[in-house]
Amino acid sequence: MKLSDIAAQYADRFLEKYSQCLLPGHIKALQAIQHCRTSAAGMTLLECNSCRTRDQKPMSCGHRHCNRCQNTDTSEWLQRQRQKLLPVEYFMVTFTLPAQLRNLAWQHQRQVYDLLFRTAADTLKEFGSNSKKLDAGLGMTGVLHTHSRRLDYHPHIHFVVPGGGINTRRKEWRKLTGNYLFNGKNLAMVFRAKLLRALDEQGLLSPSLKTRLPKEWVVNCKRVGKGLPALEYLSRYLYRGVISDNNILASKRGKVTFSYLNSETGKKEKRTLPGEDFLWLVLKHVLPRRLRRSRDYGFLHSNAKKQLSLVQLVLNVMVKAVEPVIRPKFTCRHCGESMKHIAFSFLKPT
């Protein structure tokens, strides 16, 4: 099943039921997914380089939450991250927003997501500087996820952290020894204090909400090996929405069934719900316009290229040239040669 077909089938029922909850971004995403690779998204005129035969193809919508688009952006992001990999152990640190704050996060997405990034990154930086083993400035890449495997609203940030840092006082690289980075419970205590203070300063935290918050929050810190598999996992949800067409199993009698992997059992499970509710489950994760889902910090930040180059030099890292991402080509149905784009056409809004 295709998500675009589900969107077309249940759009009217979805808009009727959820019109009061929708932001302009949700409607724009729904229309983009619905029209992707149809004439409504525009047509491209192609001409064969050999026999001059002409043809037309429907265009992709290019929306970052469409599960059929943004393949190139995902590949390019992963290529850039590959350029920064170091020959050290890597760790995945996950900061999860407690359930009591999810409604606040939904209502003030841009502010809360920015604060979530900032306070989580500051927590890791503080632990890196105060650690007796490291005493160094860390580098890290954070990616925001807003969904659980069941697609429920569940904001959390994954940070991929190399096991080492830069001690600016001694001007040296400090490599982490052993397979342990930081204690998750200690990280959670500091993160909780930082985020609550930041929310309070922004006027987002009411006294009644503050009293309902749990004392213990969840921060998971685990070793993930050489880093690339973790980055590949995070890249899957950067630009292409939260569900692939392969996981949409059926649409029958007004209900949609999809599969997901249960993280506790490691087994595939199914979830079935009305079509309009399924669309809301998917579109709920549309991010505010221009909000960056992925952010780099420390010596992995784009402003710290000199620092990263020095670290790579010290660790004898041979940085390979970035391989250009190969974009799909259209071939002529008559002679099999490649075709070039010569014009685009778009339907006038009705």
N, C-alpha and C positions, 0 to 999 in steps of 0.2 A: 504494500500500500504506500502511496505517496502522501506526504503531508499536504501538498498543494491540492490534492483531490479531497482530502478531509476538510481543508479550509473552504473549498468551493461548496462542498456538500452541506456543511453546518454553519456557514457564515451568518445566514439570516437568523437562525435560532440563537446563535451566540450573541449577535448584536442586540437582539430583543431582550435577552436575559441579563447581559452584563453591561449594557450601555451606560449605566450610572457609575461603573467602576473604571471605565476606559479613559486613558490619556490619548492624545493625538498620536503618540508613538506606537501604541498598540494597534490602532486602526491602520496606520501606515504599514506596519509590519504584516498585518493580516492581508492587506491588499497586495503587497509585494509578493508574499508567499503564494497567494492565490493565482497571481498572474504570471509567475515566473515561467519562462520558456513557452509563453504563449504570445500571440500577436498583440495582446494588451500591454505587454512589456516592451514592445517595439520589435522591429524587424531589421536584420542586417542584410544588405545586398552584397553578394559574393560574385567574383569573376575568376574563372580558371586562368592560371598563368600560362597554360599551354594552348588549349583549344578555344579559349574565350567564352566558354559556356557560362551563363549566369544562373544564379540560384538565390533563393531567400531562405533565411533561417530565423526562428524566433529567438529573441535575446533573453539572457538571464536577468533577474531583477537586481542582483548585486547587493541585496540587503544583508547586513552582517548577521541577522538572525534567521536567514533562510538556510535550510539544511542542504540545499543543492548548490549553493554559491560559496564564494570566498575560499576555494581550494588553494588558489595562488597565494593569498594573504597568509593562510595558515602555514604553507610551505616556506614562505619567505621569513616569517617569524621564527620558525624552527631553525632555519639556516643561520639567522643572526645569533640565536642562542648557542648553536653549535660552535660558532666562532669564539665564544667566551668560555667554553668548557676547560676545566683544569684537571690535571692528573691527581686528584685527591678524592677522598670519600665525600659523598653528598648526603644531605639530610632533607627530608620533607617535614616542614613545620606547618601545622594546620590550626588556624585560629577560627573558632566557631562562635557565632553570635547566639546567645541563649534564646530560647523560645519566647521568653517574656519581652524581648526587644524586637522581635520580627515585625510586629505591626508598626512600630515606630520607624523601623528601617524601610518598610514598604511606603509609608506616608512621606518620608523625607529621604528618598533614595540617594540623590546626589550628595547631600551632606553626610549622611551616615556611612555610605560606602567610602567616601574620602577620609572620614575620621577612622574608619576601620583599617584602611590601608596605613594611614599615618601612625596610629597608635601601635599597631602590630609590628610595623617596621621599627619604630622607636624602641619597642620592647626588646627585639632581637639585637639592635645596635647596643643597647645598654648592657645586655648580658654578655655580648662579645667584648665590650670594653672592660667590664668588671670581672671577667673570668680570669682566674689565676693561670689556667692552662693556655688561654689564648692572649688575653690582654691586647686585643686587636680590633680594628674596624672591619666589619664583615661586608661581604657583597651578597646580594640576594635578588631573586626574581619572584615577584608575587603575582598570582592570578586569582581573580575573584570568580567564585562560583556562587550562584544563587539557588541552585537546585540540589535536591537529594536524588538518589538513583530512582526513586519513585516519582520524581519530578515535582515533589512538594517544595514550597518556598523554604529555603534553608541556607541563608547567606553564610559563607565562610571563605577564607582566603588561604590558599596553599602557597607557601614560600619554599622555593628550592634554594638551599644554602650550601655552598661549598665549605668543606671542613678546613678552614684556614682564614687568615685575615692579615691586614697590614698594620704593623705597629709603627705609627708615624714618629714617635719619639726616638726609637732606635733605628728607624728607617730599614725595617726588615720584614720579611714574610714569616708569619708564624703559622706553622702547619699543626692542625689538630692531631693529637695522638689518640689512638683507640677508636672505638665505634660508638662513642657517646658524645652528644653535643650539649644539650641542656635538659634540665628536669622540667617535664611538662607542667606539673603542678605549680612550680615556682614561676614559670612563664605565665601561667593563667592568672596568678595573683597580681602580678605587675600589670599585665594587659588589662585586667578588670579595672584596676585603679585608674590607669591612664585613659581608657575609653570613657568611663563614667565621668571623670573630670572634664574631658573634652566635650561630652554631650551636655554636661551641666553648663559649661562656659558658652555653648551655643544656644542655651535656653530650650533644649529639647527634652530634658529629663525632669519630669514632674515628681514632686515628693511622693505621691502615691505609687507611681511606677517604681521608684527607687526602693521602696520598702518591699516590693514583691519580687525583687531580683534575687536569684540564688547567690549564696556566698561562694560556692565553688563553680568555676567555669571550666570549659574543656579546651585544652590546647594539646595537640598530639605532636610528638617529636620523634621521628624514626629515621633510621639509616636507610638509604635507598641505593647505595652502590655508586656507580660512576656518573649519575646525573642525567644521562640522555634518556633512559626509559621514563623517568619522571617528567621530563620536559615534553616528551612525546605524548604522554598521558594528558598533560595540561593543555597541549595544543589542540586536542580534539574538540574542545568546547569554547575556543577563543572566538570564532567567527561564525560557526555553522549551527547556531541554535543548540537546543538541549536534547534533541532526539533525531536519530537517523531513520530514513524510510524503512530500513531493514528491521527495525524494532517495532514498527506499526504492523500488527498481525492481521487485523480484520476490522471491518465496519459493517455491522449487521444490526438491523432493527433499531436504528437510532443510537447505537452504542459502539464505542471504539475500544479495541483491546490492544494493548502494547506490552512488550516484554522488557524486563530490566534485570540486572544482576543484583541479587541480595548480597550485600557486602559481608554479612555475618556468616552465611552458609556457603557462599561462593556458587550458589545455584541460580539458574534463571527462573524468574517467577513472572506471572502475568497480572495485569491490572485492567479492569474493564469499568468504564464509566460513560455517561451520556456524551454524545459528540460535542455538544456545546461546552460541557465541562472540561473535556479533554483539550479543546482549543484554549480555554482560559488557563489550564494548567501549563500549556506551552507558552502562551503569550505573556503570562505573568512574569516571565524572566527576560522580557525585552528591557534593555538598559536605557537610561536617559541618553539623549543625543550627545555624542562626543565624549561620553564618559569612558575612560580608558580601563579596560578590564585587566590589562597586564602592565606592570610597572617594575622598573629596575631600581635598585638602591645600592649605596656604597660604591665599591670599586667596579661594580657591574653597570652603574648608571652611565648614560651616554655622555655625560660631562666628565667622566673619569677615565677616558680612553687611554690617557698617558699612564695612569696607575695600573690599569689592566695590562697594558703592553709590557710594563716593567715586571709585573708578576709573571707573565708568560715567559719573559726572557729568563728570569731567575729559575723557573721550573722547566726550562728547555722545551717549551711548547712550540711546535711547528704549526702555525696557523695556516690552514689551507685557504686558497682563494674561494670566494663564494661562487658556487656553481649556479648559473642562471636557471631559474625555474622554467621548465619547458611548458609552454602553453599549448593546449590542444589545437590541432590544425584541422581545417575542413578540406576534404578531398573531393575532387570532381567525380560525379557519378558516371561520367562518360569515358574519361581517359585515366582517372585515378591520380592525376597530378594535384598539387596543392592549389588552394584558392585563396584569393586576397579579398579583404574588405574594401569596398569602394563607396558605400553609402549606408546611411541609417535612416529609418523612418519610424515615426511615432504617431500613435492615434491621438487625435485631438480630444481633450476632455469633453465629456458630454454634460 
